[in-house]
Amino acid sequence: MVDTLTTAFGAQIKKAMSTTKAATVITEDNVYQEGDPNILPLLDEMVESLLLPGSRLAGLENLEDLYKKAQSGKSCLLLVEHYSNMDLSIVSLMARKAGGRGKEIGDSIIAIAGMKLNEDNPIVAAFASAYTRIVIYPSRYLHGIDEEIKKVELPRSNAINRAAMKMLNEQKYKGKLVLVFPAGTRYRAWDPETKKGVREIDSYIRSFDYMCFIALNGEILHVQKADMLNDAVSKDVMLVTASPVVSCEEFREKARASAAEDEDKKQIVVDAIMNELEKMHISAEKERLKIVNAS
């Protein structure tokens, strides 16, 4: 029998539900959500129980470099691969356990999160509340919906996103590392489009100073077609790899310069990001397999 989030972590789910104060409806007034220190240990316990020996963060010195820039007043991004709803938990825990300034780095992360994590399931909302987030209304949520519903939701999405961008502009110069998943959604092998970066990410690159790419190798939570809580869990060696610090402006200009005249330059920038993450992932997987084979 395959373990799922529900079957493997019933005790943590029960504790989270009795503890959480997570908002399950997002409005323009609650887009900024401070991480709940009472929920965080539950996520840490879940992730740690699935990590095999050898799991680690590679490139701590790169994150320390980025964090130093953030502390000096620069706006800084973490662009992270997205395979499961545990990705933020993995990055946060690995950073805080890495030594050096890792705990400060982990504590400084603000994640950009789609509102579905708050609104679709109260258990998912409870777990998401462990981390500090700015909640947005992704444009893809409006694709293909009934036009009458869209008339109501479009003004709501605009209000939420205006508030979110205002909050982002307030927070990004306060020594924080803003974590974004450029794919916008978890990768699902049966849907190749989920590996493609969303065009809106170009606006983040345009408005930030520096960034690090983060590759995630290993799989402790396996996305299923059913409800998020039915995602399968398994133990694995996780390798989190942070790239050297990159100038957002230089990266963006280089990517745009490579575009043909009739190409969408915003999408070209996002494609360059996804290509960089894919190259890192392939290289890091070779290192991870060495760890696995040495065990």
C-alpha positions in Angstrom: 0.0 0.0 0.0 1.3 3.4 -1.0 1.5 6.0 1.8 -0.1 9.4 1.1 0.1 12.6 3.0 -3.2 11.7 4.7 -2.2 8.2 5.8 1.4 9.0 6.7 0.9 12.2 8.7 -2.5 11.9 10.3 -1.1 13.0 13.7 0.4 16.2 12.2 -2.7 16.9 10.2 -4.8 16.7 13.4 -2.4 18.9 15.3 -2.3 21.5 12.5 -6.0 21.7 12.2 -6.4 22.2 16.0 -3.7 24.9 16.0 -4.0 26.8 12.7 -5.4 30.3 12.3 -5.0 30.2 8.5 -7.3 32.3 6.4 -9.3 30.2 4.0 -10.7 33.2 2.0 -8.2 35.6 0.4 -9.1 39.3 0.1 -7.0 42.4 -0.7 -6.7 42.9 3.1 -4.9 39.6 4.0 -2.5 38.9 1.1 0.5 39.2 3.5 0.5 36.2 5.8 3.1 35.8 8.5 4.4 32.3 9.1 3.0 30.5 12.1 5.7 29.2 14.4 3.3 26.7 15.9 2.8 25.0 12.5 6.4 25.1 11.2 7.7 22.2 13.5 5.0 19.9 12.1 6.2 20.5 8.6 9.8 20.1 9.7 8.9 16.8 11.3 7.2 15.6 8.2 10.0 16.5 5.8 12.8 15.1 8.2 11.0 11.8 8.4 11.3 11.4 4.7 14.9 12.5 4.1 17.4 9.8 3.7 21.0 10.2 4.9 23.1 12.4 2.6 20.3 14.9 2.0 21.8 18.3 2.0 21.9 21.9 0.6 24.7 22.6 -1.8 25.8 26.2 -2.4 25.1 27.7 1.0 27.8 30.2 0.3 25.8 31.4 -2.7 22.7 31.9 -0.6 24.8 33.7 2.0 26.1 36.0 -0.7 22.5 36.7 -1.8 21.4 37.2 1.8 24.2 39.7 2.4 23.0 41.7 -0.6 19.4 41.6 0.8 20.6 42.9 4.1 22.4 45.8 2.4 19.0 46.9 0.9 19.0 45.1 -2.4 15.9 43.3 -3.7 16.6 39.5 -4.0 14.9 36.6 -5.5 15.0 32.8 -5.1 13.8 31.1 -8.3 13.0 27.5 -7.4 12.0 24.4 -9.3 8.6 23.1 -8.4 7.8 19.4 -8.1 5.5 19.2 -5.1 3.8 21.0 -2.3 6.7 20.2 0.0 9.2 22.2 -2.1 9.0 25.3 0.1 9.3 23.1 3.2 12.4 21.3 1.8 14.2 24.6 0.9 13.3 26.2 4.2 14.4 23.2 6.4 17.6 22.5 4.4 18.6 26.2 4.7 17.9 26.3 8.4 19.9 23.1 9.0 22.9 24.0 6.7 24.9 25.9 9.3 26.6 29.3 8.7 23.8 31.9 8.2 21.4 29.2 7.0 18.9 29.8 9.8 18.8 33.5 9.1 18.4 32.7 5.4 15.5 30.3 6.0 13.8 32.7 8.3 14.1 35.5 5.8 12.2 33.8 3.0 8.9 35.2 1.8 7.1 32.9 -0.7 4.8 34.1 -3.5 1.9 31.7 -3.3 -1.3 31.1 -5.3 -4.5 31.5 -3.3 -5.5 27.9 -4.1 -3.3 26.8 -1.2 -5.5 28.8 1.2 -8.9 28.3 -0.4 -9.1 24.8 -1.8 -8.6 22.7 1.3 -8.4 23.8 5.0 -5.7 21.2 5.7 -3.5 22.4 2.9 -4.2 26.0 4.1 -3.1 25.0 7.6 0.2 23.6 6.4 0.9 26.5 4.1 0.5 28.9 7.0 3.8 27.6 8.4 5.6 30.0 6.0 5.5 33.7 5.4 3.8 34.3 2.1 2.4 37.0 -0.2 -0.7 35.5 -1.8 -1.6 36.2 -5.4 -4.5 35.4 -7.7 -2.7 33.7 -10.7 -4.1 34.6 -14.1 -4.3 31.0 -15.1 -7.2 30.6 -12.5 -9.3 32.6 -14.9 -8.7 30.6 -18.0 -11.7 28.6 -19.3 -14.1 29.6 -16.5 -17.7 30.5 -17.1 -18.0 34.1 -18.4 -20.5 35.1 -15.7 -18.2 33.8 -13.0 -15.3 35.6 -14.6 -17.2 38.9 -14.4 -17.1 38.5 -10.6 -13.7 37.0 -10.3 -11.8 39.4 -12.6 -12.3 42.5 -10.4 -11.5 40.3 -7.3 -8.3 39.0 -8.9 -7.2 42.6 -9.8 -7.8 43.8 -6.3 -5.9 40.9 -4.7 -3.0 41.3 -7.1 -2.7 45.0 -6.7 -2.6 44.5 -2.9 0.0 41.7 -3.3 2.3 43.8 -5.5 2.1 46.7 -3.1 3.0 44.4 -0.3 5.8 42.9 -2.3 7.3 46.3 -3.0 7.2 47.1 0.7 8.8 43.8 1.8 11.5 43.3 -0.9 13.9 45.9 0.5 13.6 44.7 4.1 16.4 42.1 4.0 14.0 39.4 2.7 14.5 36.7 0.1 11.5 36.4 -2.1 10.9 32.9 -3.3 9.1 32.4 -6.6 8.3 29.2 -8.5 8.7 30.3 -12.1 6.7 27.4 -13.4 3.8 28.8 -11.4 2.5 25.3 -10.6 3.9 21.8 -9.7 5.4 19.8 -12.5 3.1 16.9 -13.6 4.7 14.4 -15.9 1.4 13.8 -17.7 1.2 17.5 -18.6 4.4 18.9 -20.3 3.0 22.4 -20.1 3.6 22.4 -16.4 7.3 22.5 -17.1 7.0 25.8 -18.9 7.6 29.0 -17.0 4.8 31.5 -16.8 5.2 34.8 -18.7 4.4 37.0 -15.6 7.8 36.0 -14.1 9.5 38.5 -16.3 8.0 41.3 -14.2 9.8 39.9 -11.1 13.1 39.8 -12.9 12.6 43.3 -14.2 11.9 44.7 -10.7 14.5 42.9 -8.6 18.3 43.4 -8.3 19.7 39.9 -7.7 18.7 36.3 -7.8 19.8 32.7 -7.2 18.4 29.7 -9.0 17.6 26.6 -6.9 17.4 23.1 -8.3 15.5 20.4 -6.3 16.6 16.8 -6.9 15.0 13.8 -5.2 11.4 13.1 -4.6 9.7 12.7 -1.3 6.2 13.8 -2.3 4.8 12.5 -5.6 2.0 14.5 -7.3 -1.1 12.5 -8.1 -4.1 13.4 -10.3 -6.4 13.3 -7.3 -6.6 15.7 -4.3 -3.3 17.2 -3.0 -3.7 15.3 0.2 -3.6 12.0 -1.8 -0.1 12.8 -3.1 2.2 9.8 -2.4 5.1 10.1 0.0 8.4 8.1 0.1 11.8 8.4 1.5 14.6 9.7 -0.7 17.9 11.6 -0.8 17.1 15.3 -1.4 19.7 17.6 -2.9 19.0 21.3 -2.9 21.4 23.2 -5.1 21.7 27.0 -5.1 23.5 28.8 -7.9 25.9 31.7 -7.6 24.2 35.1 -7.4 23.1 36.5 -10.7 22.2 40.1 -11.7 18.6 40.2 -12.7 19.2 43.1 -15.1 22.1 41.4 -16.8 20.3 38.1 -17.1 17.2 39.7 -18.5 19.0 41.8 -21.0 21.1 38.9 -22.3 18.0 36.7 -22.7 16.1 39.5 -24.5 19.0 40.2 -26.8 18.8 36.5 -28.0 15.2 36.9 -29.1 14.2 37.3 -32.7 12.3 40.5 -33.6 8.9 38.8 -33.7 9.4 36.7 -30.5 7.7 37.4 -27.2 10.6 38.8 -25.2 8.9 38.3 -21.8 8.5 34.6 -22.6 12.1 34.4 -23.9 13.3 35.6 -20.4 11.2 33.0 -18.6 12.3 30.3 -21.0 15.9 31.2 -20.2 15.2 30.8 -16.5 13.6 27.4 -17.0 16.5 26.3 -19.2 19.0 27.4 -16.4 17.0 25.4 -13.8 16.9 22.4 -16.1 20.7 22.5 -16.7 21.2 22.7 -12.9 18.8 19.9 -12.3 20.6 17.6 -14.7 24.0 18.3 -13.3 22.8 18.0 -9.7 21.1 14.7 -10.3 24.5 13.2 -11.2 25.8 14.4 -7.8 22.7 13.1 -6.0 23.1 9.7 -7.5 26.6 9.5 -6.3 25.3 10.0 -2.8 22.6 7.4 -3.3 25.0 4.8 -4.7 27.5 5.5 -1.8 24.9 4.8 0.8 
